[in-house]
Amino acid sequence: MNGLKAHPIHQGYLLGLDLGGTRFKALALTQEGKIIARETVPSDGSTWQTVVKSCVSGLTSRLGKPLAMGVSAPGLVAADQRSISQMPGRLPGLEGLDWTQFLQANNIVTVLNDGQAALLGEVWMGAAKGATDVFLLTLGTGVGGAILSGGRLLRGHLGRAGHLGHITVNAGGLPDIVNTPGSLEDAVGNHSILTRSQGRYSTTHALVADVARGEANAIEIWNLTIRDLAAGIVSLVNVLDPGLVLIGGGIAEAGDALFVPLALALDRMEWRPSGYRVRLAHAQLGDWAGAHGAAWQAWQALQALPSPAHPSTP
């Protein structure tokens, strides 16, 4: 897999579905990545299955059956990539749901963890296009991620690979939601900003706004956040040796307020053999990265099927 490049072998469109805690997104694309249609629908823990079925039914009634369909969802993906095996506490009914049966699809519906799907989307049509060694950090309520190494998505033994927010940046810190002490997620994620700011800020956006105004306390908190983020990044760089580090998620929308001091911190911390500097970039596809990646993965699964089932178009 050379930077996830592939060549279309069928007529038709691809459908990428992205299931979140509050929104469901559906994206129809050509095999070249051109967007045909996209929809965003509010959903919640009690209605998400109805919302998904209604949205997909509406799209397919207009566009016809998709050539291939993939799903991006939170949680650990089952070994056969047809369902989410573990996602406790959110989206009841998601664990163990066979998406191929649920959507009555003609072909197997492939399922990806949402962070992994976002990275594949960025490598196919975004800021990491053509990359073979790259990891993604998504900075939002928590810190997610995914890893592409040697052109292959790292999944790991149980599907845990890519949970980059759960590395330690402070060994003396409190355990996070998966019991990691002093995790990157707790040091950077929006969920902890009220605690980290001693109750002064309820969102990272508000913190960054005060940084721009030169407020001293805000600058101190933000500098600590940047320091911990840089420490996490250089630790991952030393383990994974990427050519590119992608930063996405809502906090990345801070733009230069994030990327300029982060680059300076990496200048101080990064091991650079022969002067080589790992490239840092802002993810491009935003909220639609997961849907892109789900569609791309579904396309790859289709092309891997035996040719008699899906003959090439002359």
Backbone bond lengths (Angstrom), bond angles and torsions (degrees), N, CA, C in turn:
res aa  C-N    CA-C-N  psi(-1)  N-CA   C-N-CA  omega(-1)  CA-C   N-CA-C  phi
1 M - - - 1.452 - - 1.517 108.20 -
2 N 1.294 117.52 105.17 1.458 122.68 -176.31 1.515 110.28 -90.42
3 G 1.348 115.34 89.22 1.455 118.78 -179.56 1.505 113.03 62.81
4 L 1.348 117.14 27.34 1.451 124.78 179.89 1.522 113.23 66.56
5 K 1.329 117.54 18.36 1.462 118.82 176.90 1.528 109.20 -73.31
6 A 1.318 115.57 144.08 1.454 120.27 178.30 1.517 108.21 -153.34
7 H 1.320 117.01 169.22 1.459 120.89 -175.63 1.524 109.89 -122.76
8 P 1.326 117.53 135.24 1.458 120.02 -178.68 1.520 111.50 -64.07
9 I 1.347 115.40 137.44 1.461 119.44 177.87 1.521 111.57 -124.25
10 H 1.349 117.80 -3.22 1.455 121.41 -177.50 1.522 110.16 -134.11
11 Q 1.321 115.45 155.45 1.454 120.93 167.06 1.524 107.60 -80.79
12 G 1.334 117.56 161.93 1.452 120.54 176.64 1.513 112.04 116.49
13 Y 1.340 115.45 -175.96 1.460 119.15 -178.61 1.527 110.08 -123.00
14 L 1.331 114.72 164.13 1.458 122.85 178.73 1.519 108.47 -108.22
15 L 1.331 116.99 145.95 1.458 121.08 -179.62 1.526 109.13 -124.20
16 G 1.338 115.87 117.02 1.452 122.16 176.41 1.510 110.67 -106.27
17 L 1.321 116.28 128.16 1.456 122.53 -178.76 1.520 109.26 -114.54
18 D 1.331 116.70 136.66 1.467 121.26 -177.66 1.517 108.64 -129.20
19 L 1.331 115.50 112.79 1.456 121.66 -176.23 1.520 110.02 -100.42
20 G 1.329 116.57 117.46 1.450 121.79 176.92 1.515 111.11 -115.31
21 G 1.328 116.13 178.96 1.450 120.25 -178.28 1.520 113.71 -71.30
22 T 1.334 117.58 -26.95 1.467 121.00 -177.68 1.526 113.74 -124.95
23 R 1.338 117.18 -13.52 1.467 120.22 -178.18 1.526 110.62 -140.89
24 F 1.323 114.26 148.83 1.459 121.57 172.58 1.516 107.82 -118.40
25 K 1.332 116.29 132.46 1.467 120.99 -178.76 1.524 110.12 -122.49
26 A 1.310 115.34 139.58 1.466 122.02 177.16 1.523 108.33 -127.69
27 L 1.343 115.83 134.35 1.460 121.79 -174.73 1.518 109.58 -133.91
28 A 1.316 116.44 120.06 1.461 121.92 176.28 1.524 109.07 -102.33
29 L 1.334 116.88 128.72 1.463 121.96 -176.38 1.522 110.56 -136.73
30 T 1.326 114.45 157.61 1.450 119.63 167.94 1.524 109.16 -76.45
31 Q 1.321 116.53 171.76 1.463 120.38 178.54 1.529 111.64 -67.07
32 E 1.314 117.01 -18.60 1.461 120.90 176.68 1.525 112.42 -89.25
33 G 1.335 117.34 0.10 1.454 121.25 177.90 1.508 114.90 91.81
34 K 1.325 119.22 6.99 1.460 121.35 177.50 1.525 109.67 -76.14
35 I 1.339 116.30 129.98 1.456 120.62 -176.48 1.523 110.56 -75.89
36 I 1.330 116.02 128.32 1.463 123.05 177.49 1.526 110.55 -97.14
37 A 1.323 115.25 -44.64 1.467 120.74 -179.48 1.522 108.40 -158.67
38 R 1.328 115.94 153.10 1.460 119.49 173.52 1.517 109.41 -151.37
39 E 1.319 114.96 148.41 1.456 120.52 -178.11 1.524 109.46 -141.16
40 T 1.321 115.91 144.00 1.460 123.39 174.05 1.520 107.90 -124.48
41 V 1.331 116.20 128.30 1.460 121.25 -176.49 1.523 109.06 -130.63
42 P 1.337 118.60 130.37 1.473 119.65 175.24 1.524 110.82 -62.06
43 S 1.318 116.36 143.93 1.458 120.64 176.74 1.514 108.78 -148.25
44 D 1.324 116.32 165.43 1.459 119.76 175.28 1.520 109.03 -144.42
45 G 1.312 116.02 -177.36 1.455 119.82 -174.10 1.504 114.67 -62.44
46 S 1.333 117.90 -25.39 1.461 119.71 -175.79 1.520 113.70 -95.37
47 T 1.339 117.63 -20.92 1.474 119.72 -172.93 1.514 114.15 -116.40
48 W 1.324 118.62 2.19 1.458 119.59 -167.57 1.528 112.82 -61.70
49 Q 1.320 118.74 -36.27 1.465 119.47 -178.46 1.530 111.30 -65.64
50 T 1.318 116.60 -40.74 1.469 120.48 177.43 1.520 110.56 -64.49
51 V 1.342 116.60 -42.51 1.459 121.55 179.46 1.521 111.11 -61.38
52 V 1.317 116.95 -45.26 1.468 121.17 -179.32 1.517 110.95 -61.70
53 K 1.312 116.94 -49.67 1.469 120.34 -178.15 1.524 111.47 -61.50
54 S 1.322 116.58 -42.41 1.461 120.57 -179.10 1.525 111.21 -64.85
55 C 1.327 116.89 -43.59 1.465 120.97 -178.31 1.519 111.05 -66.61
56 V 1.315 117.18 -46.20 1.468 120.95 -179.49 1.521 110.18 -65.13
57 S 1.319 117.00 -40.45 1.467 120.45 178.70 1.528 111.19 -62.06
58 G 1.330 116.55 -41.32 1.458 119.88 179.03 1.517 112.46 -64.26
59 L 1.329 116.54 -42.15 1.464 120.15 179.23 1.518 111.73 -65.68
60 T 1.325 116.50 -46.97 1.468 119.18 -176.40 1.525 112.05 -70.25
61 S 1.326 117.34 -25.71 1.465 118.68 176.13 1.524 110.85 -69.30
62 R 1.342 117.08 -29.51 1.459 121.43 178.51 1.519 112.45 -85.42
63 L 1.326 116.14 -39.39 1.466 120.53 -171.03 1.519 114.14 -104.46
64 G 1.330 117.03 -11.54 1.458 120.48 -173.24 1.525 109.53 88.43
65 K 1.328 115.96 175.33 1.458 121.05 -179.93 1.527 110.29 -66.59
66 P 1.330 118.20 136.70 1.469 119.56 178.33 1.516 111.35 -71.96
67 L 1.303 114.29 154.26 1.458 120.47 174.27 1.524 110.60 -65.30
68 A 1.327 117.03 -41.23 1.456 122.99 179.36 1.522 109.15 -151.10
69 M 1.331 116.06 150.41 1.453 120.63 -175.83 1.524 109.15 -138.32
70 G 1.344 116.20 134.09 1.456 121.42 178.12 1.502 111.15 -132.75
71 V 1.339 115.68 158.96 1.461 122.18 -176.18 1.524 110.05 -126.14
72 S 1.321 115.97 134.71 1.461 123.81 170.13 1.525 107.47 -107.67
73 A 1.345 116.69 126.98 1.463 120.12 -176.72 1.526 110.11 -150.45
74 P 1.322 118.02 154.71 1.463 119.67 176.36 1.521 111.12 -72.08
75 G 1.336 115.60 155.04 1.454 120.01 176.55 1.512 113.33 112.11
76 L 1.341 115.32 179.58 1.459 122.15 177.54 1.516 109.39 -89.17
77 V 1.333 116.25 132.73 1.463 122.18 -176.12 1.518 109.83 -86.75
78 A 1.327 116.77 138.79 1.465 122.02 176.98 1.520 110.54 -63.55
79 A 1.327 116.08 157.87 1.461 121.60 -176.04 1.523 112.22 -59.72
80 D 1.338 118.22 -32.65 1.467 120.31 -179.70 1.524 112.63 -85.01
81 Q 1.336 117.55 0.13 1.467 123.78 177.00 1.523 112.81 58.55
82 R 1.346 115.00 32.84 1.462 119.23 177.40 1.526 112.50 -111.43
83 S 1.335 117.09 -6.09 1.458 120.03 -176.69 1.523 109.68 -159.05
84 I 1.338 115.55 169.21 1.457 122.69 170.54 1.529 107.20 -92.70
85 S 1.323 116.39 122.71 1.465 119.55 -176.57 1.518 112.49 -83.96
86 Q 1.360 117.39 -32.83 1.462 120.21 -179.05 1.521 110.56 -141.67
87 M 1.326 115.60 124.04 1.460 122.23 172.79 1.529 107.35 -157.81
88 P 1.341 116.93 72.90 1.464 119.77 -174.67 1.515 112.36 -72.50
89 G 1.337 115.47 144.61 1.459 120.84 169.61 1.508 116.89 85.88
90 R 1.326 118.06 -9.16 1.467 120.71 -179.47 1.517 109.76 -138.76
91 L 1.310 115.98 153.34 1.465 122.97 173.86 1.535 111.34 49.41
92 P 1.322 117.76 68.02 1.467 120.86 179.99 1.526 111.52 -56.23
93 G 1.322 115.18 137.06 1.458 120.90 -178.17 1.510 113.77 95.17
94 L 1.340 117.67 -8.35 1.460 120.24 -179.21 1.526 111.67 -74.77
95 E 1.330 116.77 -42.45 1.462 119.87 -177.95 1.528 110.31 -61.05
96 G 1.334 115.40 125.71 1.461 121.05 176.28 1.521 114.84 80.11
97 L 1.324 118.11 -1.38 1.465 119.85 -179.22 1.523 109.99 -71.05
98 D 1.325 117.89 121.79 1.461 123.07 176.59 1.524 107.74 -83.52
99 W 1.332 115.51 107.96 1.463 120.08 -173.26 1.529 112.85 -68.84
100 T 1.298 117.35 -28.54 1.467 119.67 177.99 1.522 110.14 -63.44
101 Q 1.332 116.40 -45.27 1.462 120.74 177.93 1.523 110.80 -70.71
102 F 1.315 116.52 -42.12 1.466 121.49 -177.09 1.528 111.45 -58.11
103 L 1.340 116.48 -42.20 1.460 120.84 -178.09 1.522 112.86 -96.83
104 Q 1.339 116.40 2.80 1.469 121.91 179.77 1.532 111.12 49.14
105 A 1.335 113.49 49.85 1.465 120.44 -175.48 1.527 111.32 -82.54
106 N 1.339 115.23 151.52 1.458 120.75 178.21 1.525 111.58 -71.72
107 N 1.339 116.11 -35.17 1.459 121.91 178.36 1.524 109.39 -115.96
108 I 1.319 116.47 163.57 1.455 120.85 179.22 1.525 109.98 -60.70
109 V 1.318 116.53 130.26 1.459 122.21 175.52 1.530 107.68 -87.52
110 T 1.317 117.27 115.85 1.465 121.18 -178.84 1.522 110.19 -81.99
111 V 1.323 116.33 145.57 1.461 122.64 -177.42 1.522 109.70 -120.57
112 L 1.332 115.80 134.72 1.459 122.93 179.05 1.521 109.77 -128.12
113 N 1.329 116.36 147.43 1.459 120.21 166.70 1.525 108.79 -60.03
114 D 1.327 117.53 144.93 1.460 120.32 -172.81 1.532 113.06 -63.31
115 G 1.330 118.12 -36.82 1.457 119.83 177.19 1.516 112.27 -66.52
116 Q 1.325 116.26 -41.69 1.455 120.54 178.50 1.520 111.11 -65.99
117 A 1.326 115.89 -39.14 1.464 119.66 177.47 1.522 111.11 -63.24
118 A 1.333 116.68 -41.06 1.467 120.05 179.88 1.520 111.09 -61.81
119 L 1.327 117.45 -41.43 1.462 119.78 178.60 1.522 111.26 -64.73
120 L 1.335 117.80 -44.55 1.463 119.65 179.00 1.526 111.10 -61.66
121 G 1.324 116.38 -36.83 1.460 119.27 176.64 1.510 112.06 -62.58
122 E 1.333 116.89 -42.90 1.465 121.21 179.78 1.527 111.41 -67.01
123 V 1.321 117.28 -34.35 1.466 120.50 179.18 1.526 110.83 -73.98
124 W 1.309 116.92 -31.58 1.466 120.48 179.41 1.526 111.46 -77.33
125 M 1.361 116.81 -50.28 1.461 119.32 -170.56 1.530 114.19 -133.94
126 G 1.327 118.04 11.67 1.452 119.49 -174.07 1.507 114.65 -123.63
127 A 1.322 116.32 -144.48 1.461 122.92 -171.99 1.518 113.77 -70.47
128 A 1.345 117.53 -16.25 1.466 121.04 -179.09 1.524 111.63 -107.79
129 K 1.325 116.80 21.98 1.466 120.75 -175.28 1.529 111.01 -54.64
130 G 1.331 116.08 124.70 1.459 121.55 178.10 1.515 114.35 86.63
131 A 1.338 119.01 -6.31 1.464 121.25 -177.22 1.528 110.51 -73.03
132 T 1.329 115.87 149.45 1.464 121.13 176.08 1.531 112.20 -117.89
133 D 1.332 117.39 -20.45 1.465 121.55 178.46 1.516 108.33 -130.59
134 V 1.330 115.98 101.78 1.466 121.04 -173.00 1.517 108.15 -156.45
135 F 1.332 116.25 146.32 1.461 118.11 166.93 1.517 109.53 -127.64
136 L 1.324 114.29 153.84 1.460 123.46 -177.42 1.516 109.08 -114.95
137 L 1.328 116.25 133.80 1.458 122.85 168.91 1.520 107.98 -115.05
138 T 1.314 117.61 124.25 1.459 121.20 175.84 1.521 107.97 -105.56
139 L 1.330 115.66 118.33 1.453 122.35 -175.00 1.521 109.00 -104.76
140 G 1.310 116.05 108.21 1.452 120.88 -179.69 1.510 109.61 -146.37
141 T 1.323 116.67 -132.36 1.458 120.57 175.06 1.522 109.63 -55.24
142 G 1.327 115.67 -45.28 1.449 123.18 171.28 1.514 109.22 -118.48
143 V 1.329 116.31 -159.21 1.461 121.81 175.83 1.521 108.01 -129.18
144 G 1.327 116.35 115.09 1.453 121.45 177.24 1.512 110.59 -107.47
145 G 1.312 115.40 -173.57 1.457 117.98 178.14 1.502 113.34 176.01
146 A 1.321 114.40 -177.70 1.461 122.58 178.74 1.518 108.01 -167.59
147 I 1.336 115.45 160.76 1.461 121.52 -173.85 1.527 109.89 -134.00
148 L 1.326 115.46 131.32 1.461 122.20 168.77 1.529 106.65 -114.56
149 S 1.319 117.22 122.27 1.462 121.83 -177.63 1.521 109.21 -129.91
150 G 1.334 116.29 122.91 1.448 119.67 -177.20 1.518 112.73 59.61
151 G 1.342 116.77 30.47 1.459 121.24 179.92 1.514 114.09 80.33
152 R 1.334 118.08 5.99 1.461 121.35 -178.35 1.527 109.84 -118.87
153 L 1.323 115.18 135.58 1.454 120.90 175.64 1.522 109.14 -72.14
154 L 1.332 116.80 126.07 1.458 120.46 178.58 1.525 109.58 -83.00
155 R 1.318 116.33 122.49 1.464 122.04 179.65 1.526 111.48 -109.40
156 G 1.347 117.04 -34.91 1.447 120.87 -179.62 1.512 112.95 84.41
157 H 1.321 115.79 -178.25 1.456 122.46 -175.06 1.522 112.48 -68.52
158 L 1.337 116.34 -41.75 1.465 121.20 -177.86 1.526 113.05 -112.32
159 G 1.321 116.94 2.27 1.456 120.25 -175.91 1.519 113.49 91.12
160 R 1.333 117.31 9.75 1.466 120.42 -178.21 1.523 113.46 -80.31
161 A 1.320 117.96 -16.70 1.464 120.31 -175.54 1.523 110.35 -57.03
162 G 1.322 115.55 135.17 1.461 120.61 179.55 1.515 114.29 102.44
163 H 1.330 117.63 -6.06 1.466 119.03 176.02 1.532 108.16 -79.51
164 L 1.316 114.72 69.27 1.460 121.24 -168.92 1.528 112.72 -73.09
165 G 1.316 117.82 -18.65 1.451 119.94 177.06 1.513 113.24 -67.98
166 H 1.323 116.45 -17.29 1.459 119.99 -176.32 1.524 111.36 -102.24
167 I 1.332 115.94 43.91 1.452 121.71 166.09 1.526 107.48 -104.29
168 T 1.320 116.99 156.66 1.459 121.34 -176.60 1.526 111.43 -89.29
169 V 1.328 115.68 128.92 1.470 120.52 170.88 1.529 110.93 -115.21
170 N 1.341 116.26 -5.87 1.468 121.57 176.47 1.524 107.95 -148.97
171 A 1.328 115.91 98.09 1.464 120.30 -174.08 1.524 112.62 -62.76
172 G 1.317 117.95 -20.95 1.454 121.03 178.71 1.510 113.88 -91.04
173 G 1.333 116.67 3.38 1.458 120.46 -177.00 1.514 113.09 -79.21
174 L 1.326 115.84 169.43 1.460 121.88 178.58 1.528 110.53 -70.27
175 P 1.326 117.77 153.63 1.463 120.05 177.79 1.523 111.55 -68.89
176 D 1.331 116.39 144.36 1.467 120.70 177.31 1.528 109.42 -89.99
177 I 1.311 117.47 -163.98 1.469 121.25 -173.10 1.521 113.49 -67.86
178 V 1.343 118.22 -18.17 1.461 120.11 175.75 1.533 110.97 -110.60
179 N 1.336 115.49 14.92 1.467 123.21 175.19 1.520 114.31 80.71
180 T 1.335 118.66 12.06 1.460 121.47 175.41 1.525 109.49 -77.90
181 P 1.336 118.46 126.15 1.464 119.60 179.52 1.524 111.79 -73.71
182 G 1.327 115.86 136.52 1.464 121.33 174.64 1.513 113.57 50.25
183 S 1.320 116.67 54.68 1.470 120.72 -172.26 1.523 112.62 -76.65
184 L 1.321 114.66 159.43 1.463 121.60 173.75 1.518 110.31 -59.55
185 E 1.319 117.75 -38.50 1.461 121.22 179.72 1.526 111.51 -60.13
186 D 1.333 116.76 -44.18 1.460 119.31 -179.91 1.528 111.85 -72.58
187 A 1.329 117.38 -25.20 1.462 120.98 -179.51 1.521 113.01 -80.31
188 V 1.322 117.14 -22.51 1.467 121.31 -170.68 1.527 113.10 -125.26
189 G 1.326 117.56 -33.78 1.456 121.34 -172.15 1.516 114.08 -61.29
190 N 1.313 115.27 150.14 1.469 121.47 -178.71 1.532 112.02 -63.17
191 H 1.333 116.55 -26.19 1.466 120.44 -176.53 1.535 112.18 -63.25
192 S 1.337 117.24 -23.38 1.460 120.39 -175.42 1.528 113.43 -106.17
193 I 1.329 118.31 5.26 1.466 119.89 -172.77 1.534 111.68 -66.40
194 L 1.317 118.28 -32.56 1.464 120.38 178.72 1.528 109.94 -63.08
195 T 1.325 116.64 -42.36 1.461 121.15 179.00 1.521 110.74 -69.68
196 R 1.329 116.98 -45.34 1.461 121.08 -176.35 1.528 112.60 -66.29
197 S 1.327 116.28 -25.32 1.468 120.25 -179.93 1.522 112.49 -101.20
198 Q 1.361 116.10 14.17 1.473 121.10 -178.74 1.533 111.42 53.67
199 G 1.313 114.96 40.54 1.455 121.03 174.33 1.509 116.04 84.12
200 R 1.323 117.69 2.33 1.464 119.40 -175.20 1.532 112.18 -79.69
201 Y 1.330 117.46 -35.68 1.469 120.65 -176.09 1.529 110.51 -122.81
202 S 1.315 114.80 134.44 1.463 119.89 177.84 1.522 112.14 -98.56
203 T 1.328 117.51 -12.88 1.467 121.68 177.33 1.527 110.20 -140.21
204 T 1.311 115.93 151.08 1.461 120.35 175.33 1.528 110.12 -66.01
205 H 1.318 117.06 -32.63 1.468 121.22 178.35 1.532 110.66 -57.69
206 A 1.328 116.01 -44.76 1.467 119.73 179.40 1.527 110.99 -66.20
207 L 1.328 116.38 -37.59 1.463 120.28 176.87 1.522 111.19 -60.88
208 V 1.331 116.22 -48.01 1.465 120.98 -177.71 1.528 110.62 -64.47
209 A 1.323 117.53 -34.77 1.465 120.87 177.45 1.521 110.43 -61.84
210 D 1.331 117.03 -40.02 1.468 119.66 178.30 1.528 111.54 -73.27
211 V 1.327 116.99 -30.16 1.471 120.28 174.26 1.530 109.09 -60.68
212 A 1.336 115.96 -44.32 1.470 120.52 -179.89 1.524 111.92 -62.71
213 R 1.328 116.16 -27.73 1.475 120.54 178.76 1.523 112.43 -86.67
214 G 1.336 116.22 -1.15 1.456 120.05 176.74 1.513 114.72 82.27
215 E 1.348 117.81 19.33 1.459 121.50 -178.78 1.536 109.04 -70.89
216 A 1.335 117.23 121.92 1.466 122.09 -169.05 1.519 113.24 -61.92
217 N 1.333 117.39 -43.49 1.462 120.33 -178.65 1.528 110.88 -65.00
218 A 1.324 116.65 -39.76 1.469 121.09 178.08 1.522 110.81 -63.94
219 I 1.318 116.62 -42.00 1.464 120.82 179.49 1.526 110.48 -62.00
220 E 1.322 117.14 -40.36 1.463 120.49 179.52 1.533 111.34 -63.49
221 I 1.321 116.98 -44.89 1.468 121.11 179.06 1.524 110.75 -64.33
222 W 1.321 116.06 -43.24 1.467 120.77 -178.80 1.523 110.93 -65.88
223 N 1.322 117.41 -39.14 1.463 120.33 178.63 1.529 111.54 -63.30
224 L 1.326 117.46 -37.62 1.462 120.82 176.66 1.524 110.68 -67.02
225 T 1.320 115.65 -38.20 1.466 120.35 177.50 1.531 110.56 -62.68
226 I 1.324 116.34 -46.34 1.464 121.49 178.87 1.525 110.31 -62.33
227 R 1.327 116.76 -42.74 1.471 120.50 179.88 1.531 111.12 -58.51
228 D 1.330 116.56 -47.48 1.463 120.04 -178.23 1.523 111.57 -67.87
229 L 1.339 116.68 -37.96 1.459 119.91 177.20 1.525 110.64 -63.40
230 A 1.325 117.20 -44.70 1.467 120.85 179.07 1.523 110.96 -62.95
231 A 1.335 117.39 -40.58 1.464 120.49 178.60 1.523 110.76 -62.30
232 G 1.326 116.82 -40.78 1.455 119.70 176.79 1.513 112.22 -64.41
233 I 1.327 116.27 -42.43 1.462 120.34 -179.14 1.518 111.46 -63.38
234 V 1.336 118.13 -47.18 1.466 119.05 -177.40 1.527 110.66 -66.94
235 S 1.330 117.82 -32.15 1.465 119.95 175.70 1.528 110.44 -63.29
236 L 1.326 116.41 -43.97 1.466 120.38 178.76 1.525 111.78 -68.12
237 V 1.335 116.56 -36.43 1.463 120.54 177.10 1.521 110.27 -61.22
238 N 1.327 117.23 -41.69 1.461 120.38 -179.52 1.530 112.35 -66.17
239 V 1.313 116.93 -29.18 1.465 121.22 179.66 1.522 111.38 -83.72
240 L 1.325 117.66 -41.66 1.463 122.05 -168.41 1.524 114.19 -103.12
241 D 1.333 118.56 -20.82 1.459 123.35 178.85 1.525 112.41 51.74
242 P 1.341 117.98 57.43 1.465 119.95 179.42 1.527 111.63 -80.93
243 G 1.328 115.67 165.41 1.451 120.40 169.65 1.511 111.65 -94.71
244 L 1.340 115.85 -13.68 1.460 121.47 -174.87 1.519 109.26 -148.50
245 V 1.323 116.13 138.36 1.461 122.96 170.94 1.521 107.64 -116.96
246 L 1.318 116.44 122.38 1.459 121.96 179.46 1.523 109.63 -100.97
247 I 1.316 116.81 136.92 1.458 122.69 175.79 1.520 108.41 -118.74
248 G 1.321 116.35 123.44 1.454 121.03 178.26 1.509 110.80 -133.54
249 G 1.330 116.58 -169.28 1.454 121.75 -178.90 1.522 112.23 91.96
250 G 1.322 115.97 171.63 1.458 121.39 -174.16 1.516 114.15 -61.43
251 I 1.342 117.94 -36.46 1.463 119.98 -179.41 1.520 111.05 -66.89
252 A 1.334 117.39 -29.55 1.466 120.76 178.66 1.519 112.07 -64.86
253 E 1.335 117.03 -17.62 1.461 120.02 178.05 1.526 111.82 -69.78
254 A 1.326 117.08 -6.45 1.473 120.32 173.57 1.518 111.15 -65.09
255 G 1.334 118.70 -16.80 1.457 122.83 173.95 1.516 112.88 65.28
256 D 1.332 116.30 -129.65 1.468 120.72 -176.09 1.526 112.67 -60.30
257 A 1.331 117.07 -29.11 1.465 119.93 178.72 1.519 111.40 -61.42
258 L 1.330 116.32 -25.35 1.462 121.55 175.23 1.525 111.51 -95.94
259 F 1.321 116.68 -51.38 1.465 120.33 -167.80 1.528 113.25 -73.27
260 V 1.321 118.13 -32.88 1.475 119.32 -179.88 1.530 111.47 -67.70
261 P 1.345 119.54 -54.07 1.471 117.50 178.37 1.518 113.24 -67.15
262 L 1.338 117.31 -29.30 1.460 119.76 177.71 1.525 110.40 -65.30
263 A 1.329 117.69 -42.65 1.468 121.05 177.83 1.525 110.96 -61.93
264 L 1.327 117.27 -39.13 1.468 120.96 178.36 1.528 111.18 -65.92
265 A 1.329 116.66 -39.74 1.461 120.28 177.67 1.520 110.81 -65.91
266 L 1.315 117.23 -39.19 1.470 120.69 177.79 1.527 110.60 -65.99
267 D 1.335 116.89 -32.96 1.462 119.76 175.41 1.527 111.02 -58.75
268 R 1.313 116.75 -34.70 1.467 120.58 -179.00 1.524 112.31 -80.54
269 M 1.337 117.30 -30.39 1.465 120.37 -168.22 1.530 115.04 -106.03
270 E 1.312 117.97 -28.09 1.471 120.07 -168.40 1.528 112.85 -74.45
271 W 1.305 115.80 134.44 1.466 122.44 170.77 1.525 107.17 -76.98
272 R 1.347 116.90 122.26 1.460 121.55 -174.39 1.518 110.80 -126.93
273 P 1.335 117.71 79.98 1.467 120.62 177.92 1.522 111.34 -56.77
274 S 1.311 116.08 133.27 1.466 122.84 -179.32 1.524 111.98 56.26
275 G 1.317 116.97 24.04 1.456 121.00 177.91 1.513 114.73 79.75
276 Y 1.352 117.61 6.34 1.471 120.19 -177.28 1.520 110.73 -71.32
277 R 1.307 116.70 129.08 1.458 123.53 -178.78 1.523 109.55 -113.31
278 V 1.320 115.81 123.41 1.465 119.82 178.51 1.525 109.47 -65.87
279 R 1.316 116.54 133.96 1.458 121.18 -178.52 1.522 110.42 -75.86
280 L 1.322 116.28 137.90 1.456 123.98 178.95 1.523 107.61 -113.92
281 A 1.331 117.53 131.49 1.461 119.82 -177.49 1.522 110.91 -144.29
282 H 1.325 114.36 154.43 1.465 122.73 176.87 1.528 108.34 -87.54
283 A 1.321 117.44 126.35 1.461 121.11 176.33 1.529 109.81 -57.55
284 Q 1.334 116.56 144.57 1.467 121.13 -170.67 1.523 115.05 -101.72
285 L 1.317 117.87 -27.69 1.464 119.99 -168.45 1.522 114.18 -86.89
286 G 1.321 117.37 -7.71 1.454 120.81 175.71 1.515 112.99 56.23
287 D 1.333 115.82 -135.63 1.459 121.87 -176.43 1.525 113.29 -65.32
288 W 1.323 117.08 -13.28 1.461 119.85 -175.81 1.529 113.35 -98.60
289 A 1.327 116.94 3.50 1.461 119.56 -178.52 1.530 111.40 -62.38
290 G 1.330 117.05 -43.68 1.456 120.25 -178.31 1.515 112.99 -62.98
291 A 1.332 116.89 -40.82 1.462 120.47 178.75 1.528 110.84 -66.11
292 H 1.344 117.07 -39.32 1.467 120.31 175.58 1.529 110.43 -59.95
293 G 1.343 115.73 -47.90 1.456 119.34 -177.92 1.514 112.94 -64.76
294 A 1.333 116.85 -38.01 1.463 120.13 177.87 1.526 111.36 -63.70
295 A 1.332 115.97 -41.28 1.468 119.73 177.93 1.520 111.03 -64.84
296 W 1.346 116.28 -43.28 1.459 119.94 -179.22 1.523 111.23 -62.23
297 Q 1.339 116.69 -44.60 1.457 120.47 -179.48 1.519 111.25 -63.16
298 A 1.334 117.02 -39.00 1.462 120.65 177.91 1.524 111.00 -63.18
299 W 1.318 116.51 -38.69 1.462 121.65 177.99 1.527 110.57 -62.56
300 Q 1.337 116.30 -43.80 1.463 119.91 178.87 1.516 111.58 -62.94
301 A 1.335 116.47 -41.30 1.463 120.02 178.88 1.519 110.95 -63.39
302 L 1.323 116.66 -37.57 1.462 120.40 178.51 1.520 111.13 -64.93
303 Q 1.323 116.33 -44.17 1.457 119.80 -178.70 1.522 112.50 -66.77
304 A 1.339 116.60 -22.36 1.461 120.48 179.78 1.524 112.62 -81.04
305 L 1.349 117.91 -10.90 1.460 120.23 178.97 1.526 111.04 -67.89
306 P 1.327 117.66 152.10 1.469 120.24 176.72 1.518 111.35 -56.34
307 S 1.313 116.45 139.25 1.466 121.44 -174.47 1.518 115.20 -58.59
308 P 1.348 122.68 -32.75 1.467 119.38 178.90 1.524 113.47 -60.91
309 A 1.352 116.63 -28.99 1.456 119.41 -179.88 1.521 111.92 -74.37
310 H 1.345 115.65 -30.74 1.465 120.79 -178.04 1.530 108.20 -141.43
311 P 1.328 117.94 78.90 1.456 120.19 -178.07 1.510 112.36 -63.33
312 S 1.309 115.53 147.85 1.455 120.45 178.21 1.506 110.93 -66.91
313 T 1.322 115.56 146.35 1.456 119.93 176.00 1.529 109.61 -75.70
314 P 1.320 118.93 130.22 1.486 120.31 -179.06 1.513 110.56 -58.75
